[in-house]
Amino acid sequence: MENDRLYLSLKNRLCAMIYTGIYKEGENIPPERVLAERLELSRVTVRKALDLLEKDQIIERVQGSGTQIKLRKKGYRGNLDLIALVAPAQNPFFAAFIDSFQKEANQHDSLVLFMQNPAEERIEDSLFKLFQKNIRNVVIWLESLQIDKEKIRRLRGLGMNIVFFDISVPSPYGDCVALDNEDAVDALYKFVKEQGIHKIYYIGWDNHNLSSVREREETYKKLSQNKYHIFHMNWDNKGRLTESIEQFISVCGFKDDTQQAVICGDGELGIALKKALIMQRLEGITVVSVDDYPEAKELGLSVYKQCFPKLAKQVYCCLAEQNNGDADWKALVYKVKGEFIRR
């Protein structure tokens, strides 16, 4: 039993050295004898640890050339007994997805673990901790966090199946599942035009690191044929959103005019704007937004609602495909359409 712990511990230690870049892909790791001497372990323990790494296709023993780091490109062939959902914070949007994903996972007898990423820790390091606990399936919501792509590549190569949620930028290391943002803004724009409105404003966040923010704004620009009016809200100043919305209303010089409309890049903005217009007795301005919240219904806000059950199903299917371990697996982007709700 003690020996089992030793070689498993050595395996994790070697994986950590690969993850941190001490041992790089294509390089040779020291021979069994050298590792045993350096780490003061028996050659049997070292051999067992290397056997596990070879079985997981992390190393390759080549006669006459030594033991080489050879990270996998395909998915990790395993099971979906346990799936980790990792996010920087929990908010109503992601909570709704978690609920739908839990229901989808329950249908397949999979257990879902939600982990809120600590503010002081990089998300890749949190993922590696999961890997060390033999959790090989992760769904990641980055929100506005940036990632170290090289470390994500190493995690993938070590044997972690990855799906990025709410991201539509292609990544070779994991599938991406997100709302079809073009369809969302197109549906909202068409609805407004059908009301006979021609002056259509757009407000969105200034954080263009988010693919959803970029795509929604770019779609509005295309539809408006360069006759656009775009206003950005400060992503890092959400606590003062009401003040920013009031400034937006003041700059636009709104009157209670049914010939003006505002498309909001997400539900938070839509709700804040609708409330502000009601307070200022400007209820004739049409407001529509991407994303639906309970408060949006109370305010009579027309929205493009994300279909979380569809998103959850697609995420689960992506993980299932990666678990097949097919050599020809390639990461793809899946855009899931939602539903326009008129109120």
N, C-alpha and C positions, 0 to 999 in steps of 0.2 A: 504493500500500500504506500509506504514511504517512497519507494522507487518510482511508483506511478506518479506521485506528486512531483518528483524531481524532473522527470522527462517532460511532463506536461508544462511545468513551470519554465523549463528550458525552451520548449516550443514557443510559448508566449513571449519569452524574452527575445528570441530570434525574430519573431514577427514584429515586435516593437522596434527592433533595430532596422528592419526593412521599412516599416512605416515612417520612421524618423529620418530615413535616408542614409543611415550609417552603412548599411549594405544596399547597394543600388542594383536595379535590374540589369542583368547581363554580366554582373560581376560574380566572381567566385567567393564563396565563404570559406573560412579556414577548414582544413581537413579534420576528420574526427579526432585524430590524435592531438592536434594543436588545440582544438576546442576543449577537449577533456583536460589538458594540462592547464590551460588558461583559467578555466572555470572550476577546476578542482573537482571534476566529476568523473565517473567511470565511463569508459568508452561505450559500454552497453547502454547507459543512460543517454549519451549523446546520439548513439545510433538510433535508438527508439524515437527520439525527438525528430531526427532528420527523416526517419521513415514516415512520420505523421505529416511533415511538411511536403514530402514527395507525394504522398497519397492525396494531399490537397492541391497538388500541382503548383506549388509555390517554388519548389526547387527542382532541378533536374540533375541527376548524376550521369556524367558522361565519362566513359572509360578513357583514361589517359588525360582528361581535361579537368577533372575535379567536380565539385558540386557548385552549380550555377543557379543564381536567382533567376527564375523565369515566371513572372507573374501571369496569371490567367487573364484571358480576354473574354471568355464566355461566362455565363452565369454559374453560380455555385449550385451544384446538384445536391439538394437537400429536401427539406419539407417546410411547410408553412405553419407548423405548430405554434410558433411564437413570432410576432411581428412588432417592431418598435416604431412608434410614431414620434418623431423628434421635431420640436419647434422652439423658437426663442421665447415665446410667450403664448398664453392661451387667451384668445379673444372670441367674441361671438361667432365670427366667420369660421375660424378653425374649429371651434367647439362643435359647430353644426356638421362639419366634415367628419370629425371624430365619431360623432353619434352614428352617422351613416356608415362609416367604415367598420365600426364595431358590429353593426347589424349584418353587414356583408360578411365579415370574418366569422361571425357566429354560425352562419349558414354552412361554413366549411370546417367548423370545429377548430378554428384558429383563435389563439389567445392574443389580445392586443395590449401592448404596454405603451402608455404615453409618458414621454420624458420631456420635461421642460428644460431646455438647455440653459445652464447657469450663465448669467450675464458676463461673468469673469472668465469663462472658458470658451475656447474656440470650438465650433460645432464639430469639426473633424476629430478633435481629441475626444469629444463625447462619444462619437461614433466608434472610435477605436476601443473605448472602454466597453461598449456593447459587444464588439467583436471578440474581445478577450473573454467575455462571458458566453461566448459561442452563440450570440444572437446574430444571425446572418441576413435577416430581412429587415430593411429599414425604409420608412417613408419619411421624407424630409421636407419640412416647410421652412424655407429660409427667411421668408418675409424680406427684410432689407439687409440681412447679413451677407457678407462676402465670404467666399470659401477659398481655401488653398487647393487649387485644382490638382496639383501634383500629389497632395496627400489623399485626395479623393480617388485619384487614379491608383495609388498604392493600396488603398482600402479595397477597391474593386478587385485589384489583382490578388489580394490576399484571400478573397472569397466572400465578399459582401455584396448581396443583391440590393440594388438601390433604385428607388423611384423618387423623383423630385415632384412635389405637389405645388400647383399654382405657378409653375414656371414653364414657359414655352420656348426657351432658348435651347437648341439642341446641345446635348452633352454626350460624349462617347462612353461615359461611365455609368449612366443610368437613364431609364426612361423618364420622360417628362409628361405630366398630365395636368391640363389646365382648362379653364373656360375658353370657349371660342370667343375671344374678345372682339374680333371683327364682326361676327354675327350679332353680338350683344349691342354694340354701338350702332350698327346698321339698323337693327330693329327699333331702337329708340329714335334714331334720326328719321326713319320712315314714318313712325307714328306722329312725330311733331310736324313733319311736312304735310301729312294728311289732314292736320288741323288748319291748314292754310297759313301756317307760320313760316316766315322767311328769315327773320332775324333770330339766329340760334347761337347762343353762347355755349361755351364749354368750360367747366372748371374741373381741375384734376390736381393731383399731388405733384410737387416739384421733384420727387425722387425718381429719376429716370433709370436708376439701377434696377427697378422693378420692371420686368417684362410686361406685366399687365398694364402698368401705367403708360409705358411707351406705346403699346399696341392700341390701346383705346384712344389715346390722343392722336396717333397717326391715322387711325381710321376716320376720326372726326374730320381731320384735315382733308383727307381724300374726298369725303362725301360733300364737304362744303366748297370744294373746288377752289381752294385758296382764299375764299371769302370768309375767313374764320376769325373768331374772337375767343382767344384762349386766356384763361386766368389760372395761375398756379397757386396752390395753397402749400404752406411750409410743412413738410412732413415731420420735421423735428419740433414743431410747435403746435402739436395737436391739442394741447391743453388750452390753447387760446383760439380754437377754431371759430367760436362764435364771433369774436372780434374780427377775425380775418374775413368771415362771411359778410359781416356788416360793411366792411371796407369795400368788398366786391360790389355790393348793392349800391353803395354810394358812388363808386366810380362809374357804374353802368347808368346811373341816373334813371332807374326804373320808375315807371308809372304803372298804375293798375291797368295794364294794356294786354289784351289777349293776343296781340301780334308778336309777342316776344316769348322765347323759351330758353331754358338752360338744361343742357345735358350734363349730369354729374358723373364723374369717373368712378365713384363708388357710393355705397349706401350711407356712410357716415356724412359725406358731403351733401348728399341729397336730403337727408333728414335735417341737418343743420340749416341748409338754405330754406327749405320749406317752412321750418319754424320761424326763421327770421322774417320771411315774406309775410307770414300770417300776422306776426307781431306788428309789422309796419303797414298792415292792411293793403298788401299788394298781392292778393290771392288770385288776381287775373293772370299772373305770370305762370306759364306752364313749366313744371319741374319734373324731370324724369331722371332715373339713375340706374346704374349697374348695381346688382346685389339687392337682396331683400332682407329686411329686418322686421320684427313685429311692429315696431313703431312706424315703419313706412306704411303699413296697412291702416293704422289709426289716423295717419295724416292724409290718407287718400293719394299716396304717391305711386304713380305708375313706374314699374321697374322691370328690369330684365333679371329674372331669378336664376341663380345657379342651381343645377339639378345635382345635389350632393349624392343621392343614391347612384346615379350614373357615373359620377366622378369616382366614387368609392369602388364601384364594380370594375372600372377600367384600371384603377390602381392595383386592385387585387389580381386582376388578370395579368398585368405586367409582371408582378412578382411571381405568379405561377409559371409564366413562360420562362423567366430567368432561372427558376428552380429546375427546369428541364435540363439545364446544363448543355444546351446545344452549342456546338462549335461555331455555327454560323449566326449566332445571336448578334443583333445590332440594336443599339439604343435608338428609340424613336420618340417623336413628339406626338401626343394624342390630344386633340382639341375637342372638347365636349360641349355640345350646344346646350343652352338653357331654354328658358321659356319667358316670353314677354307677358307681363300681367298688367292689364289696363284697369285703372281704378278711377 
